[in-house]
Amino acid sequence: MNDQAPLWTRNFVLVSSINFQLVLIFYLLVVVIVGYAVAELEATTAQAGLISGLFIVGTLVGRLLVGQFLEHFGRKTTLVAGLIGFLVFSFMYFIHFDVGMLLLVRFMHGFMMGIASSVLGTIIAQILPPARRGEGIGYYSMSSTLGTAIGPFLAIWMMLHIGYNAIFIVSSIIAASCLIVALLIQIPNLPQTEAAPVKEDAVQRAKTSLMSRFIEPNALPISIIMLLASICYSGVLSFINFYAKKIDLVETASFFFLTYAIAILISRPITGPLMDRKGANIIMYPAFVLMGIALILLSTANSAWGLLLCAALLGFGYGNIQSVCQTIAVKSTSIERMGFATSTFFIFLDAGLGFGPYFIGKSLDYIGYSELYLYSALAAFACIAVYFLLHGRHVKPSA
């Protein structure tokens, strides 16, 4: 009976649409903010990099604290408050701040996104039918995938044809749309019958462990795996355009993340239900292999079709690693602790994507892009062993 429970409910669509819009704004701004800081504020390259990265640092802090807000204020209030703050700081870009104030705006903007997106992930995990949670989270994360594909395209086109102020106007309008949609969401009460068997243990754990006041310990193993995978991927996210210039494939590179997103969109309707039926291992092991192969091919890419093939393989690999790890994280704990589990997962994901480029950038002082992606491929293959030790060996085969 649970297998037939609907996924595409009104709440599911509304929450997914907000998530899409938040990710779209993030990519709209992250693509142009470095150029804006250098051109309009005369920031140094190092300062511009910090302006870009502080958004993710703010997001991390928001995710760390969201569990506390959920406990005290509930899901709807925390979500609305986060989106109000997100809208306020979206307007702040219109003010011609100096570098120091823009750093503060980027941090607080990221903080509000960390709060809002973590609550959205919690709501999704709690409203999905348990038997179809893997499938549902797969579809939900497709909203992020669409944002990662459309955002850079839209940002580059607007930067070339309209200008920075137009981008800030569009991002503010979308932020206002997020808040309006959030007010339409009807968040159901937590089912007491599901929460009761583990509530006592969760409360006791929260009392005895300071760590559990911020993160969910049960979600740590899979979150560590996500951290490692996202570091491997961060070199692609941050440096693919520079690499494309070196191999003279700049025009093709503009289609890289669109191809990546299409691959994820194609695979999610298959991998989500497959995970629910057969377990995570049947997706995770092949996904790490595909990710490693993609990075090896990327290190030797010299043609347009080769570069786009790498993008597609990364979509089938890393794209599915991300959605499966998120599903494992929310399944690892009680329904009342899903807020902590969701924030734990995204803390580690954001840490990999946010801090990975800094360390990778340092390594580029000594190695080239080809070597970077080759070493990233080796790290992706090493993740197979880490996954087996931390999670894979504990997974019981499904019929």
GUTI-270935 format. One record per residue: residue in three letters; z, y, x of N, C-alpha, C in turn. Coordinates in steps of 0.2 Angstrom, whole numbers, plus 5000, padded with zeros to 4 digits. Layout:
BEGIN
ALAZYXZYXZYX
...
END
This chain:
BEGIN
MET500049945004500050005000500050065004
ASN500450065010500450125014499750135017
ASP499350085019498750095022498250135017
GLN498450135011497950175006498250245005
ALA498850265008499150325007498650385009
PRO498550435006498050485008498250525014
LEU497750545018497850585024497750655022
TRP497150665019496950735018497250775012
THR497850775013498250815008498150895009
ARG498350925004498351005004498751025010
ASN499351005011499751025017499451005023
PHE499150945024498750925030498250975032
VAL497850995027497251035028497551105030
LEU498051135027498251195028498551195035
VAL498951145037499351145044498751145049
SER498251095048497751085053497351155054
SER497251195049496851255049497251305053
ILE497851305052498251355056498251335064
ASN498351275065498351245072497651265075
PHE497051255071496451275074496351345076
GLN496651385071496651455073497051485079
LEU497651455079498051465085497651445092
VAL497451385092497051365098496451415099
LEU496151425094495551475095495751535098
ILE496251565096496551635098496651625106
PHE497051565107497251555114496651555119
TYR496051515117495451515121495051575121
LEU495051615115494751675115495051725121
LEU495751725121496051775126496051745133
VAL496151685134496251655140495651665144
VAL495051655141494351665144494251735147
VAL494551785143494351855145494851895148
ILE495551875148496051915150496051925157
VAL495851885161495751895168495251955170
GLY494751945167494251995168494452065165
TYR494752065159495052125156495552155161
ALA496052115164496552145168496252175174
VAL495752145177495452175183495052235182
ALA494652225176494152285175494552345172
GLU494952335167495252385164495952415167
LEU496352365170496952385172496952385180
GLU496452375183496352375190496852325193
ALA497052265190497452215193497152185199
THR497552155203497352115208497152045205
THR496752005209496651935207497251895206
ALA497751905210498351865209498751885203
GLN498751955202499051985196498751955190
ALA498051955190497651935184497851865182
GLY497851825188498051755187498751745184
LEU499151785186499851785183499851805176
ILE499451855174499351875167499151815163
SER498651785165498351725162498951665161
GLY499251655166499751595166500351605163
LEU500551675162501251685159501151665152
PHE500651665148500551645141500851575141
ILE500651525145500851455145501551455147
VAL501751495151502551495153502951505147
GLY502651565143503051585137502951525132
THR502451495131502351435127502851375128
LEU502951365135503451315137504151335135
VAL504351395136504951415134505051415126
GLY504551435122504551425115504651355113
ARG504351305116504351235114505051205116
LEU505351235122506051215124506551235119
LEU506451285116506951315111506851305104
VAL506251275102506051265095506551215091
GLY506751165095507251115092507851155089
GLN508051205093508651235091508551275085
PHE507951315084507751355079507651305072
LEU507351255073507251205068507951185065
GLU508451165069509051145067509451205063
HIS509351265065509751315062509351355056
PHE508751355056508351395051507851355047
GLY507751285049507251245045506551255047
ARG506151215045505451215047505051275044
LYS505051295038504651345035504851415038
THR505451425038505751495041505551495048
THR505651445052505451455059504651465060
LEU504251425056503551435057503351505055
VAL503551525049503351595047503651645052
ALA504251645055504451695060504051685066
GLY503851625068503451625074502751655073
LEU502451645067501851675066501851745065
ILE502451775062502451845062502551875069
GLY502951845073502951865080502251865084
PHE501951805082501251795085500751855083
LEU500751875077500351925074500551995078
VAL501252005078501452075081501152075088
PHE501252025092501052025099500252025100
SER499952005095499152005095498952075094
PHE499352115091499152185090499352225096
MET499752205100499952235106499452245112
TYR498952205111498352205116497952275115
PHE498052305109497652365108497952425112
ILE498652415114498952465118498752465126
HIS498552515129498352515136498952515140
PHE499252455141499852445145499652445152
ASP500152455157500052435164500152365164
VAL500052335171500052265172500752235170
GLY501352275172501952245170502052235163
MET501852285159501952275151501552215149
LEU500952215151500452165149500752095151
LEU501052085156501352025158501952005153
LEU502352055151502852045145502452025139
VAL501952055137501552045131501351975131
ARG501051955137500751885137501251835137
PHE501851845140502451795139502651785132
MET502751845129503051845122502551815117
HIS501851825118501351805114501351725115
GLY501451705121501451625122502051595119
PHE502651635119503251605117503151595109
MET502851645106502851635098502351585097
MET501851575101501351515099501751455101
GLY502151445106502551385107502951365101
ILE503251415098503651405092503251385086
ALA502751415085502351405079501951335080
SER501651325085501251265086501751195086
SER502351205089502751145089503051135082
VAL503151185078503351175071502751135067
LEU502151155068501551125065501551055067
GLY501651035073501550965075502150925072
THR502750955071503250925068503150915061
ILE502850965057502750955050502150895049
ILE501650895053501150845053501450775053
ALA501850775059502150705060502550675054
GLN502850725050503350705045502950695038
ILE502350725037502050715031501550665031
LEU501350635037500850585037501150515035
PRO500850475032501050405030501150365037
PRO501750335037501950305044501450255046
ALA501150215041500650165043499950195046
ARG499850265044499250295046499350355051
ARG499950355054500150415058499650425064
GLY499450365067499050375073498350405071
GLU498050375065497450405063497550475061
GLY498050495058498150565055498250615061
ILE498650595066498750635072498050645076
GLY497750595076497050595079496650645075
TYR496550645069496250695065496550765066
TYR497150775066497450835067497350865073
SER497350825079497250855085496450875086
MET496050845081495350875081495350945080
SER495850975076495851045075495851085082
SER496251055086496351085093495651085097
THR495351025096494751015100494251065097
LEU494151075091493651125089493851195091
GLY494451205092494651275095494451275102
THR494551225106494351225113493651235114
ALA493251205109492551215110492251285107
ILE492451305102492251365099492551425102
GLY493151425104493451485108493151515114
PRO492951465119492651495125491951525123
PHE491551485119490851515117490951585114
LEU491351585109491451655105491651705110
ALA492151695114492451745119491851765124
ILE491551725127490951745131490451785128
TRP490251765122489751795118489951865117
MET490551875114490851935112490951985118
MET491151955124491251995130490652025132
LEU490051985132489452005134489152055129
HIS489252055123488852095118489252145114
ILE489952135114490352185110490852215114
GLY491252175118491752215122492452185120
TYR492952205125493652175124493952195118
ASN493952255115494252275109494052235103
ALA493452215103493152175098493552105098
ILE493652085104493952015104494652025102
PHE495052075104495752085101495752095094
ILE495252135091495252135084495152075080
VAL494652035083494551965080495151925080
SER495551925086496151885087496651905082
SER496751965081497251995077497151975069
ILE496451975067496251955061496451885060
ILE496251845065496451765064497151755064
ALA497551795068498251785068498551805061
ALA498351855058498551875051498351815046
SER497751785047497551725043498051665044
CYS498251655050498751605051499351615047
LEU499651675047500251695043500151685035
ILE499551705033499451695026499451625024
VAL499051585028498951515026499651475026
ALA500151495031500751465032501151475026
LEU501151535022501451555016501251505011
LEU500751475011500451425006500651355007
ILE500951345012501151275014501851255010
GLN501851195007502451175003502751115008
ILE503251135011503551085016504051035012
PRO503950975012504350925008505050915012
ASN505550895008506150885011506150815015
LEU506550815020506550745024506750695020
PRO506450635020506650575016507250545019
GLN507850555015508450525018508450455019
THR508150415016508150345017507850325023
GLU507350365026507050345033507550375038
ALA507850435037508250465042508950425043
ALA509250405038509950375038510050325043
PRO509650275044509850225048509950245056
VAL509650305058509650325065510050385065
LYS510250415060510550485060511150485064
GLU511550435064512250435067512050435075
ASP511550385077511450385084511150445087
ALA510750485083510450545085510950595086
VAL511350605081511950655081512350645087
GLN512550575088512950565094512650575101
ARG511950565101511650575107511550655108
ALA511550695103511450765104512150795106
LYS512650765104513350785106513450765113
THR513250705116513450685122512950705128
SER512350725126511850745131511650815130
LEU511750855135511450925135510650925134
MET510350875138509650875138509350865131
SER509750825127509450805120509550865115
ARG509850925117509850985113509251025114
PHE508751005119508151035120507550985119
ILE507650925122507050885121507350815119
GLU506850775117506950705114506950655120
PRO507450625122507450575128506950515127
ASN506950495121506450435119505750455120
ALA505550515120504850545121504750555128
LEU505250555133505150575140504550525143
PRO504650455143504150415147503450435145
ILE503250435139502550455137502350525139
SER502850575139502750645140502550645148
ILE502950605152502850605159502050585160
ILE501850535157501150515158500650565156
MET500850605150500450655148500450715153
LEU500950725156501050775162500550755167
LEU500550695170500150675175499350675173
ALA499250655167498550655165498250735164
SER498650775162498450845161498350885167
ILE498750865173498650895179497950875182
CYS497850805181497150785183496550825179
TYR496650835173496150875169496150945170
SER496750975172496851045173496351075178
GLY496151035183495651055188494951065185
VAL494851025180494151035176494251095172
LEU494751105168494851165164494751225167
SER495051235173495151295177494551315181
PHE494251265184493851275190493051245188
ILE492951225182492251195181491751255182
ASN491951315180491451365180491251385188
PHE491751385192491651395199491251345202
TYR491451285200491051225203490351225201
ALA490251245194489551245192489151295196
LYS489451355197489051405201488851375208
LYS489351335211489151305218488551255217
ILE488551215212487951165211487451195207
ASP487451265206486851295202486751265195
LEU487251255191487251235185487651275180
VAL487651345181488051385177487851385169
GLU487151385168486951375161487251315157
THR487151255161487351195158488151195157
ALA488451225162489251225161489451255155
SER489051305152489251335146489251285140
PHE488951235141488951175136489451125137
PHE489851135143490251075145490751055140
PHE491151105138491751095133491451085126
LEU490851105124490651085118490451015118
THR490150985123490050915124490650875124
TYR491150905127491850865128492150865121
ALA492050915117492350915110491950875105
ILE491250865106490850825102491050755103
ALA491150735109491350665111492050645108
ILE492550695108493150675104493050675097
LEU492650715094492550715087492250645085
ILE491750625089491450555088491950495088
SER492450505093492850445094493450445090
ARG493750495088494350505084494350455078
PRO493850455074493850415068493950345069
ILE493750325076493750255078494450235081
THR494650285086495250265090495850275086
GLY495950325081496550325077496750265073
PRO496250245069496450185065496450125070
LEU496150115075496150065080496850055083
MET497150115085497850115087498350095082
ASP498250115076498750095071498750015070
ARG498149985070498049915069498249875075
LYS498049895081498049855087498549885093
GLY498849945092499349965096498950015101
ALA499350055105499150105110498750075116
ASN498950015118498649995125497849985124
ILE497649965118496949955118496550015118
ILE496850075117496550145118496650165125
MET497350165128497550195134497250175140
TYR497150105141496950085147496150095148
PRO495750085143495050105144494950185145
ALA495450225141495350295142495450315149
PHE495950295152496150315159495550295164
VAL495250235162494650215166494050265165
LEU493950275159493350325158493550395161
MET494150415161494350475164494250475171
GLY494450425174494250415181493550415183
ILE493150375179492450375181492150445180
ALA492350475175492050545173492150595179
LEU492750585182492950635188492550615194
ILE492450545195492050525201491350555200
LEU491050545194490350575193490350645194
LEU490850685191490950755192490850775199
SER491250735203491250755211490550755214
THR490150715211489450705214488850735209
ALA489050775204488550795199488050845203
ASN487450835201486950875204486350895199
SER486450875192485950885187486350905181
ALA485950935176486250955170486450895166
TRP486050845165486250785161486850755164
GLY486950755171487550725174488150755173
LEU488150825173488650865171488950855164
LEU488450855159488650845152488850775151
LEU488650725155488850655154489650655156
CYS489750685161490450695163490950725158
ALA490650775155491050805149491150755143
ALA490650715142490750665136491250615138
LEU491150585144491650535146492350565147
LEU492450625148493150655148493350665141
GLY492950675136493150675129493350605127
PHE492950555129493150485127493850465130
GLY493950495136494450475140495050515139
TYR495150575142495650625142495850645135
GLY495250655131495350675124495750625120
ASN495650565121496050515117496650495120
ILE496750505127497450505130497950545127
GLN497650615126498150665123498350645116
SER497850625111498050615105498550545104
VAL498350495108498750435108499450445110
CYS499550485116500150505119500650545114
GLN500250585110500650625105500950585099
THR500450535097500650485092501250445094
ILE501250425101501750385103502450425104
ALA502350485106502950525106503350535099
VAL502950545094503250555088503550495084
LYS503250435087503450375084504050345088
SER504250385093504750355097505450375095
THR505550415090506150435087506250435080
SER506850455077506950465070506550525067
ILE506450525061506050575058506350645059
GLU507050645059507350705060507350735067
ARG507150695072507150715079506350725081
MET505950715076505250725077505050795080
GLY505450845078505350915081505450915088
PHE506050885090506150875097505650835101
ALA505450785098504950735101504250775102
THR504050815097503450855097503450905102
SER504050945103504050995108504150965115
THR504450905116504450875122503750855125
PHE503350825120502650815122502250875124
PHE502350925120501950985122502251025128
ILE502851015129503151045135502851015142
PHE502750955142502450915147501750925148
LEU501350925142500650945142500551015145
ASP500851065142500751125144500951145151
ALA501451105154501651115161501151085165
GLY500751035163500251005167499651055167
LEU499451075162498851125161499051195164
GLY499651215163499851275166499951285173
PHE500351235176500551245183500051205187
GLY499651155184499251115188498751155192
PRO498351205189497851245192498151285198
TYR498851305198499151335203499151295210
PHE499351235209499451185215498751165217
ILE498251155212497551135214497251195217
GLY497351255215497051315218497251315225
LYS497951305227498151305234497751245238
SER497651195235497351135239496551155240
LEU496251195236495651225237495551265244
ASP496051285247496051315253495851265259
TYR495951205257495851155262495351105261
ILE495151095254494651045252494151085247
GLY493551055246493051075242493151055235
TYR492751075230492751055223492550975222
SER492150955226491950885226492550845228
GLU492850855233493450825235494050825230
LEU494050885227494550895222494450845216
TYR493850845214493750795208493850725210
LEU493650705216493750635218494450625219
TYR494850665221495550645222495850645215
SER495650695210495850685203495750625200
ALA495150595202494950535199495450475201
LEU495550475208496050425210496750435207
ALA496950495206497550505202497550485195
ALA496950485192496850465185496950385185
PHE496650355190496650285190497450265192
ALA497750295196498450285197498950295191
CYS498650335186499050345180499050275176
ILE498650235177498650165174499250125175
ALA499450125182500050095184500650125181
VAL500650195181501250235179501350215171
TYR500750215168500750205160501050135159
PHE500850085163501050015162501850015163
LEU502050045168502750035170503250075165
LEU502950135163503350175158503350155151
HIS502750135149502650115142502250055140
GLY501650045143501249995142501549925141
ARG501949905146502249835146502749825141
HIS502949875137503449875132503049865125
VAL502449875125502049875119501949805116
LYS502149785110502049725108501349715105
PRO500949665107500249655104500249655096
SER499849685093499749685086499249635084
ALA499349615078498849565075498149605074
END
